């Protein structure tokens, strides 16, 4: 027991405590910005409006910088078509006025 007490009272131990006292306190992890957490960004699929806006932006980029960015436009159009097809299929089979609650 005295060995543990002796090592805790060494100059090195006291110096380590002094260094720890001078270190700043750890900051809590902050989200990407004030309003959105990173998990929400990852789990949320893009909406139709977001995809349309992205198509507008990428078309400006293609016009300014050339054909290198066409694969991005193809991907955005494909995702937009998928969203529209899924929506059309749902409305085809749903009774008018019927809504569905999403599970989380």
N, C-alpha and C positions, 0 to 999 in steps of 0.2 A: 504494500500500500504506500509505503514511503517512496518507492521508486516512481510511482505515478505522480505523486505530489512533487517530487523533485524535478521531473521533466516538465511539469506544467509551470514551474516557477523559474525556468531557465531564461536567460536573456533573449534567446531566439523566440520563445513563446510570447514574451512580452512585446517584442518587436513586431511579431505577426499580428497581435491584437491592435497595436498602434496603427499598422498599415490598414487593417480592416476598418478601423474607426475613421480613417481619412478617405476611404473609398466612398463614392456616391451611392446612394440607395438605388436598388434596381428599379427601373421604370416598368410599369405594367405594359404589356404588349398592346399596341394601338392598332385599330383596324386600318384598312387602306385609306379611308377618309372618315369624316365625322358621321356620315349618314349610312354607309353601307359596310357590312362585315364581309370579309373575304369568302366565308362559306356561302353567303347569299349569292355572291357573284358566280361562284362555281356551280351551284345547284340549279340556278334559274336558267331555263333555255331562252333563247332570244325570241322576242315577240315579232309579229309581222311588221309592225311599225319600225322596230329597230333594224330589221333586215332591209326594209325599203330605204331607210336612211343610209345604211352601210353600202347599198348598191349605188346610191347617189354619190357618195364620197369616193368609192372605188372607180366610178366612171370618170370623175374629175381627175383622179390620179392617172388612169389609163390615157386620158386625153393629154395630160401634161407630160408624162414620163414614158409612154410607149406600151407595147403589147406584153411586156414582162408580167404584168399583173392580171392578165386575163384568167388564169386559173382561180384566182380569188373571186372574181366576178362569177365564174361558172359555179363555184361552190355556194356562193350566196344565193344565186338564182335557184339552185337545186334545193336548198333548204327552204326557200320561200315557196317553191312549188309543193314541197312536202307538207308544209303547214296548211297551205290552201286546200290541198287534196284531202287531208285529214278533216279539216273543218267542213268541207263539202260532203264528205261521207257521213259525218255525224248528223248534219242537218237533214240529210236524205232520210235517215231512219228515225230521227226523233219526231215525236208528235209536236205539232206547232204549240209554242208556248212552254214546252217542257224544258226544264233546266236540270243540270246535273251538278251536285256538289262534289268538289274534288276532295279526295282523301289526302292527308299529309303524311 
